[in-house]
Amino acid sequence: MPDITEFLNPRDLQQVANLQVLARLVVEGFTSGLHRSPHKGFSVEFKQHRQYVPGDDLRSLDWKVFGKTDRFYIREYEEETNLRATLLVDCSGSMNYGADKPGKDGVSKLHYASRAAACLAYLMLQQADSVGLVTFDQKIRRYIPPRSRASHLKILLDEMEQCTPGGESELGHVFHDLAPKLHRRGLVVVFSDCFCDVAELMRALAHFRHAKHEVIVFQIWDRDELDFPFKQWTRFDSMEVVGDHHMVDPAHLREAYLENLARFRGELEQGCHRHRIDLVPMTTDQPYAEALAQYLALRRKRT
Amino acid sequence: MTFLNAALLFGAAALSIPIIIHLLNRSRFRVVQWGAMHLLAPVVRTNRKRIQIEQIILLMIRALIPLLLAILMAVPVLTHMNVFVDFIIVPVLVLLCIGAASLAASAAWRWGLGAVAAVGLAYIVASCFGWTLVDDKPISTLARDAKTSMAVVLDNSYSMEAGSADSNALHDAKQAGDQVIARLPRGSEVAVRLAAGGVVSSAHSATVNLSGAAGDVTKLEGGYGSSRMADTLDEASAALASMKHAAKRELIVVSDFQKIDWAGDNAAALARVAETIEQIKPTPSVTLFRVGQPVKNNVAVLSVDVSRRIVGVGQQVTLRGNLQNFGDTSYPDQRVHLHVNGVLEDTKEVSLPAGQDAQVLFQYEFVKPGSHVLNVSVETDALKADNKFTLVVPVWDKLPVLLVDGDPRSEPLQSETSYLQIALRPFGLAKEKLTDLIETKTVPVSAFDAASLTGRRVVVLANVAKLTAAQVEMLKTYVSEGNAAMVFLGNQVDAGWYNAAMHESGKGLLPTRLSDVVGAGATWDDASAILEQRYNDPALELFNDPRNGSLADGKVRTWYKLDESDASAPGVSVTARLDTGDALLVEKKIGRGRVLLCATTCDDLWTTLPVKPVYVPLMQRLVTHLAAGSDPPRNLSVGEPIVAFVPRSAVGRRAAVLTPAGERHEVEVRKRGLRGVVQWDDTDRPGVYTIEAPKSEPIHFAVMSERDESDLTLLSDDELEETARTLGASVVESWEAYRTLDSERRHGRSIRWEVFAVVLALLFGELFFQQWFSRRRA
């Protein structure tokens, strides 16, 4: 079982700890600004009435209904926590980029994403929010439902630690499958490079939004994917589809590639904006805690 | 297209360098595991073809740069229009089309331009196999003042002077040369070669001083011999090859194109010249510039022969002049004059039918010794140069000979030297009025002393048994001073003494050792005779002509076998042999003098030669030949150096040479052996040269040219065309025609700077395309 100190280095952890007060405000703000405030209290959110069965807590009997109808009904409420966050971590093959890169002690995008996710999970569990985790490639690999126990962190870290990249990115498909499983309104945080069809992705994210989830997409980039700095003749082997490769002189393609990249990012940004989704690009060469803090600070300012 | 420096074309192999770099680059690729394939793949898909085309274009440009650099260093010269269009213009257009097609926005344009490029490529391939749409006419140069290297061969032979002084072919040739040279563009080089010798001083080595050269050509004077056309053309093409303006080289031959110079043997020589000219790259354009008008009638004095080899004072000499009428007009009473030392001495009339030759004989008696100049001339006709033949005859006073008789008798014809005496002085002894040149004096061995030798040019030892040591010593000194001795053997000869005292193992006077007597007791029936052969020795040359008698007439019964082991020593030569193979006459040069050894007797004891008529000319020839020694010839051909012997005391002083042109040159008298020598090499001009050396009488030399050009027949138009074809030349007959021709063929342009510009353009183009290709939108 990995400990949080093994998973995140102490410096990052300290930075995250320092963020805590700030983050509390911020996380509260996740919902308060947009939906009903969680300050209405502990178990304030009414869910349904059901008939009393023996053994039920009498405290939860709805006396008013009994007065009207002469029957015993139990008032059922939402769970006690005020925030249910689900972290969606993309484990497809493309997320492994950067692992075998020389010089930068091999930070793959997945590595970076899981660190950032762990950071966020730690933060939220510290403030007693429940955090769930979904790992996926072209299908859902593992679904860990949200819990607010402190020990839940270990389960999450363990899962992320074990996760190896592979398979294709099929975000749209996966998200459509996932949406019905997230019963209650909450926070959906996606860690992915979003390397899939933009329209499909947007439809899937809209699905979340439709279920009244708050969605944040942390888009993980490697610096190479943004700058395309290759000079000599290169064979690009696909990380997701075996046998798919292109032999090119990259210098001749750079302009066109950057063009295509900008268009892709533009479409993504537009789509997210339309659906009021926060799209946060992160590159693996910036410290994740810092990137996270920046985003949270920005978010707080906005609310 | 030709290249001046074709070897450097191998540098074109450098075009493989960019290709190799390209292939190396492709083979040294790196592999990247790539995630964002959905971003890259469409880019690759839509750009693959474009990138391939771009890379081909870049590669072509990069390969073209070293290729063109190699061509640039090889100095290309463009000669023909079709080459220019097929291999320069069309490829450039094709390149442009391919480039434009790769940049074109719409597919229609791309396909259209691609199709045009494909057609262009097909055309280039077709033109490699000789199919072309363009005339292969020579390219006219863009600049009319392109600098030229020109060699002018001017025929200044004597035949060019046929006609009056103002309208002969030489006059026209000078004018043509002047015009051709003077109108050359500034900075051009010109060299002038004269076919019959002589030098245009300002243009002999190539010069850029055009006006000077033209002026000097106008000032040319005639009076030269016949032309050596093939040699001169060779010289001119060599001069042309070394001149600096390679793009346009021109060889102009200004001549009357006489048949004798251009046909027959000369035609073969000219074919060789044509090969030499073809080897000059780029090949010079050759122009045959015909000048002058045909002149039909010409009578020439071909030669004059003198009957004697050495002429003495008071001797009657027969001069035989050979005349020929080359024209088709008959001269029934052609007058022929003989001038001696400028004074008219005799005139004869001779009939000269058209196309025939004739001989005229003059008798003349020289009254004074010394060097005499004889002219045989005919009345003037159109060509004066060959109307006169000049001959220089050195006249000797007397030729005194001493005969040492080893067996003197008082009875007539019994003495050893009786026959010899008669043979040497036939007229004197016959009490004839005619004068003998040779004067003999006979002494017995005992009277052979210094006094008897004084003034004698030749001494003859006839059957002398032996001499005293003092006499041998005296004889040695005598010979080494430049005189001659003849030794006849016989029954009294002491062979042992001869070998010891006279041969001295090769150091003495005798050319060879004496061996045994052959045929001592033989009968006349077994006798041998002189081997009839072609005699190379000047003394015996006369007998190569059977009309002068045969040496084989006389029999030789007995003779000393001469040991020929020394015959190969320097200065020793066998001049006649018996038909048994034994040497009969052996000559040895000792210093300036000579010794001639005869293996048999000079009387009729061992041989019947003395009673045969041939004995007289034989002995006369031998003696005069010995006496004449090695005096250099006085009658020379054009180009042969003049050599005169003068007393040794004049060495180091200066002698004057008077040339036929009236110039006076000074030369130093140099020492050669025991005498002084005056030498003068510049005898291009025929006529009388006179050497005035200190301490001697003036010496005359007659330099005559060959008379072959006296036949004034010119090449017919067809023959001239044929010659022009051999030389790859064009024929013009006037200055205007030359100008037209010249402007037509001013072609062959060095495209060095153009290629350089293309290379520069390609270098910039490479940069531009590289930037453009990597920047442009997908």
Interface residues (C-beta under 8 A of the other chain):
Chain A: G93 S94 M95 N96 Y97 D100 K109 D193 F195 C196 D222 E225 F230 Q232 W233 T234 R235 F236 D237 S238 M239 E240 V241 D244 H246 M247 V248 D249 A251 H252 L253 R254 E255 A256 Y257 E259 N260 L261 F264
Chain B: N25 R26 R28 F29 R30 V31 V32 Q33 W34 G35 A36 M37 H38 L39 L40 A41 P42 V43 V44 T46 N47 I51 E54 Q55 F773 S774 R775 R776 R777 A778
